[in-house]
Amino acid sequence: MKAVVFEKYGAPAKVLHLAEVEKPVPGEGQVLLKVHAASVNISDYFVLTGFSRLFGGGLLRPKDPRVGGDVAGVVEAVGANVSRFREGDEVFGTCRGSFAEYAIAREIRLGLKPASTSFEEAAAIPVAGLTALRCLRDKGHVQAGQDVLVNGASGGVGTFAVQIAKALGARVTGVCSTRNVEQALSIGADHVVDYTKEDFTRQGRAYELIADIAGNRSVSDYKRTLKPGGTCLIVGFRGNPLLGLARFAVFGKLGSMTGNKKIRFMGIANVNSDDLGFMARLVSEGRVKPVIERNYELSEVGQALQYIGEKHSRGKVIITVA
């Protein structure tokens, strides 16, 4: 079978290549998928450029040559003790090495694909959709009638965050650039701030929750924009993620020690079957629709990752496999 692999760290367009590899066999609790589509996350880009070496991914060269996490496809075979899926089921979720014709996924990391949703749309959901869900529902505890601001409303996580916040009954303000204002309004934002023209932290409006995917403001900016008792959850960062994490781990904690406004770092979600099912229901009901900016073929994964690492993508970038 064909799979995208890498043997050294570097720019995606230079280190990734399409190779013939052995078709995997599912073990206990695992499912073999015929991959139809996968999606690209910024974490995939950071793995290739070497950040994974800090977390046991291999110091001089990657320990695992496979690439890709989000996946949607058809169950080809199941391993021992798999009870929720059978051959022929259309599923979506996460695995290791989704940029391939076949991939192995753990049963607990999969859900049934919504029948009305394409494989490409389903592949867009897992990491970005569940990260937004965790931020708003689980950590932000958003309630109907609350005011929520999404900073970075045009990207993969941001487009899901706007829609999920609306589905939970919030009044939503999205922050994005001029070219994405109409998109943010079209997916449900009640109000949009064009950051090239306005500063959302100095408009005099306050929010119960700030979901910040961009991570590009100071702790004092966030506190000024929160209502008493409000929370800002930092989901991602522009630029070096380690520097961003260190900055908010220190200054966010210090800033939260005074007053009743909290700044917290959240990070990406733990993908699980229950939350995938929740997202599938929102999509089936028409309350959430994945926003896809670009499609690439399997042979173009390097270009796709290069794009997401260097540009501000509008929604999700998809790899169509089958």
C-alpha positions, 0 to 999 in steps of 0.5 A: 500500500502507499503511505506518506512517510518521513525519515528526517526532520525538516520542511514538510515539502522536503522531507515527506515522500510517498512510499510502498509499505506493508499493509498493517494488521489490526491487533486487539482492540484495533480496527483496520481502515481503508482511508478515504480522507484525512485532515491536516493539523498544525500538530502534524507540521510541528512533528515534522519540523522537530518539536516531537523530539522533545516528547520522545519522538526521536532526538536525531531522527523520528522513531515513527515515520508515519504521518497524520492523525485525523481520519475518515474511512471504511472498516476493512477488518477488526481485531480481537475484542472489538465490539462496536464496529464491523466490516463495512462501517463508515467511521471517523476519528484519529489514528497514527499514520492517516496519510496512507491508503490503510491505517490502524485505529484504536476502537475507542478513538473512532465514531460512526460517520454521520450518514449525510456527511462526506468523508472529507467533512468527517475527517475535518472534525476529530482534533479541531472539533473536539478541541473546540468542544472541550474548550467550550462545553467541558472547560468553559462551561458555556451556558445559554445567553452568555457572551463568548469571544473566539479569537482566531475564528477563521481557522480549523478550531475557530470555525468549530468553536463559533458553531459549537458556542452557538449550538450551546446558546451563546452570543458569539463574537468572532475575531478574524481578518478582513477576508474572513469576516463574511465567513465568520458571519455565515457560520453563525457569529453574532458579531465579528471584529476585524483585527486589522481595523479594531482591537477587541480588548479595547472596545469596552465589551466583556465576555464570560469566556474567551476561547483564544486559538491565536494566543497572541495577546497579553494576560492583561489584555485578556483580563480587561476583556473578561467579565467578573468571574470570566475565563480565558482558555488558551487553545493555541499559539502563533509562532513557537508553541513552546515559547507560547506555552511557557509564557502562559504557564507562568504569566497566566498563572500569576495573572489568575492569582489576583481577582476573579478572572482566570487565564488557563492553557487548555491544549488539544482534546483527547479524542474519544468515541463519546465526544465523536458521537456528540459532534456527529449529532450536531453535524447531523442536525445541521448545527455544525458544518465543517469548513474546508478551505483546500483539498490535496491528494495523497501525493501532495501531503508535503505541500498541504503541511507546508501551507498550514505551517506558513499560512493562516488557513481558513477552516480545514485542509483535507487530504483525499485518499480514496 
